[in-house]
Every structure is written in structure tokens, then in C-alpha cells.
Amino acid sequence: MLFAAVPAIAGNVSVGSPSGTTPQNHQNEPAVAVDANHPNVLVAGWNDFVDWAPCPQADATTFGTCADPADDGVGLSAVAFSFDRGHSWIQPRYTGWTAADCNPTATCAAHEGPINTLPWYYENRLVSSGDPAVAVGPIAVNGQFSWSNGSRVYYANLTGAWPSGFAFPNPEFHGFLGVGVSRIDNPTPTSVLNKASWKPPVIVNTKTGQTAFEDKEQIWADNVGTSPFFGRVYLCNPEFRSNGRHPGLGGNFPAPLTFSYSTDGGDSWSTKQIAPAGTTGKGPTLWGLSGCTVRTDSHGVVYVFAEMFENPTLVGLPTHGFHVMFTSTDGGRSFGKQQIVRQITDPCFVVDPVYGRCVMDGFAGARTDLSAAPSVDIANGAPTGAGATNEIVDAWADGGSNINDNKTLLSWSLNGGTTWSTAATVSLAGDRPLYGAPAISPTGDRMYVVYEADTAPWRGADMTSPRPYHGVFLTAPVGAGGAPAGWSTVYNGSTDTSAGHNDLRGTYPGHDIYQERVGDYVYAVATASYGAAVWTDAQNATVCGPVQAYRAASLAAGELALPAPWPLAMCPATFGNTDTWSATTG
């Protein structure tokens, strides 16, 4: 379907969260999925601190964090539904384990009460621990999947044992931190408000070691009626073994890429390792895989993409890793050999000396852990397979030639990933993207790209100059050879920092006050007639002067310059107030 690009409608997805009372006002790392058979329906997930205690004074000043031990058993994984193509959103309220009404100047005792995150975790002695991933597929009746049976939403997230969140040994399942999947069938504006509509969470990998730490999962349901594996559900994630460290091997990180599939709608799962667990990677400088994406084409071929990192201690910064691809033609039971897709430049030019992560905008800045990881979509003809071109699109934030040269790049393939186009820049001039994601319509006639970006040059130790930040949503018709035929900007968020908003300095991760945070990914989806996207937005967050002074002092000291400021007393109420934001052309 060809149509002229029109301005997108943008709005807040995390509508159940307050604007003040940090960290309850903080959200990051959103995901979105569309019901291919009912394309008006979208589901989003994100990390949401809405049920945490108001920032405790003692924790903030003594330890520099808004996290309290009472928060350990409180969930982080929020969900929202849209039934009008992303024009409006519903964030349900359920019951579970909460610390939201604690007194920030007294000892906090969490308890049963209203929650704005996923239900049935506390009741099953589990904690929803964020890193959301969502998908929608058909329902099976008597073992047969059909769209006529309805639609099932899958919500995958990191999952710990209640009440600590991180338990060793884990009394509830094997693994230090696992992946749980929640499910709800045939969501409606009424049913999503009912806790009983949700099935209890299922732990995906029940046979891993007790020291395994699952991370950064992605989930996908085969949503094409022509596929021989229609309805099968797939999940990929790196698994950090030995709690992510082998001290006897120089502190390397054993993290094989694992893959799981379900043939029964998520009731049970089979898991296999599809990449080595070696701590040095393939060759002397490579360093393992993370940032995976999973998709299927109209023939049921499973594609798993990931970033193969280089070891910065051996090659320096920035590193030049690779996008790699694995494929399965038997529904995820086995995979072919790893294929190199392309080399990339990771936008990590500087590691913050205080918190030890790659930062984009300046010291104490927003991290870029998975900026260069592949984000992928396939024109698979969902829901029926009709008109599928099976074009694959891959987008990422690339570091370019220097710290101020990073861009969102896009590449595409028309032959199942055998060959790829030359990577093309799609981000706007002056933008320095942190994360990006593509989507392509089911019949391959229109592409979309969303990204979130800093618009100032690297600030270094300067904590007083603005660090403007915004979300951008683009679209283009697909022309000859599968190439985008001219991009249109349908949403371009404000970078006006005059009121202290739209500024990365007004963000933090909901716990560590020293660092900024907008999360590790963004998502986009496409239907035959519209596209939609989600990202972490800072237009309602406000810079806090005492926090900037604390960040500067900590950087100068090389460690946290405690006591830290208490945000509830020393900052604007909207400090940290990032939101999950969406844009839709529907």
C-alpha cells in the first residue's frame, strides 16, 4: 500500500506513572509489538519504577542511590495496550508487592497492594525484573494454531526470586536471574484491566546453572499462516555464566548466546546454546555475543542476529565488532554456522571512570552498551504471508570516524541475508544517536526507523552545558532493489533545553544518582497501513543543579563524592521523569 507520509501522532505510553516522586517517575528501555491479525492493537513494555519506594533520604545521601532494600521484591516490568493504533494507551493497575507508599525518611516495609507492573509474580514467589520484550502470535486449540482462535500476547522479562530479586542459591528455579514469560489472550480494553486475564509467568530455561545470569532477551512469535512453524514462539538471550565472570581467566565474561522455542504457546520451552561459551570469542580479539534479535520469514526460517564484540583491553576504543546471523530451517531445533553480516564501529569512545560504562554525551552520561547491536525486521507478509518480499532490514547506531560522528545506519537484504546493501545513513544531520530500530511493512513497501539521540557534541567533564536529547521517527517508501526511496521525518522531538527539559542531564537510572540513563534500546513496528515506535523521552525531565554538582565532584574524585544530594528535597519534582513515548502514523 503506497501512501504519503503524514506527521505522526505522539504521546505518553507510561500513563500510569507520576511526573514527580522520583524514582516512581522514571521509565526506560521500552519495547512494542503489534497484533498482525488485529493491527489496531499494540502492546508495549518497559522498565518502570512506579511501584518502588520514594527515594529514601538515607540511601540517597549515604550511598548515592534511590534504591532501597525494600524495593528488592518489587516488580519493574510495566505493560500498556493501545487499541487505536497508538493514539492512546492503557497502563493497567493490578495487585501485587509494592513499596510505593513508603515514607522516604523512615524504614520501608513493602507489602501487598496496588501495582502498575505485571501481575502474578509476587504470588508465584518471583520478581519481574525488567528488560522487556513483547510479541503477539496466534492461539492454539487442540494443538493447532490459527488466527481464528484469537491472539496471544507474550511478554518476556528478566525474572528473579522473591523477595530478594537476586538469590544464590535460587530457591525458585535454577539460575541467579532467569527469563520469565507472561501471557494474555485476546486483550480488550476491559480484559487488560483484569488481573485474572493474565496467565502466571513461566520460566523459560529451567536447566541452567545456579550462577547463570540471563540478560537482554528478545521474543518473537511466528505470525505468518504460510509458515510450517506458524505459532511457534522463539526467544534469544546471552547467558552470563559464573555470574558473568571467570576470575581465573583474567576476568573474562563467559556469555554464550542461547535460544529457546515453545511449540505449545509458551507453556513449556526447549533451550539450546547456539554460540560458544568461550571467554575470548572467535580469534584473539573477539569477545562474545550480545544484543540479539530474532525474527521469522514467510517460510518459517528463523533468523537470529547479534553483535560480536571486540575486547577493548586488546584493541582499544572504539572497537570494531560484527553483526552476525544464525538461521534455522527446522523451527529452532538446530542452527547453521554463524555468518558474518558486516563490521561495525561501536560508538563507545570513552568509558566513564566512576561507573565503568561506555558513555555517549559526556562523563556521568547515558550509557551505550548495545548501541551498535543489530535491530532487525522482516517483510514476512503477516498475518497470512500474502505479498511477502521477505526483505530484511537492519539498523544500528554506528560510531563513525570519531566521537561526534556517530549515526543511525540501515542496511537491507533481499536474499535471506546472503548479501546486504551498503549501509546508509538515515539519522538527521547533527544528531548523535544512542539507539535505533527499523520496521518494514508486511509486503515490503514501506520502511520506518526510530532512534533517540543526543544533539550536542561530546561534553567531557562539562556538567553545566546542556546535553539536548530527543526521539525521531522516520519513514520511506521502498523502491527498486529494496532501497528506501526518500526519507520523511514524521516525528522530530524538541531539543529546547531552556526550561531544563529535553536534556540528558535530567535523567538517571532510577537508582544510581551519579549516572544518566535512557536505556539500552528502542523498538518499531509496521503494518500494511501505518508504523509505530517507542523510545525513552526526556521532555518532562528536569535538570537538577545539586545533582550536576555531585556528578562533577564525583568525576573529579574518581569515585562517588558522598554524601549525595537527596533528590526529593534538593531537586525539581520532575528530576528523573523520563517517559516511555510513542509515535504512530496510523
Summary of the structure (lengths in Angstrom):
residues: 586
radius of gyration: 22.0
end to end distance: 13.2
largest distance: 64.7
contacts: 2268
relative contact order: 0.14
helix: 9%
strand: 37%
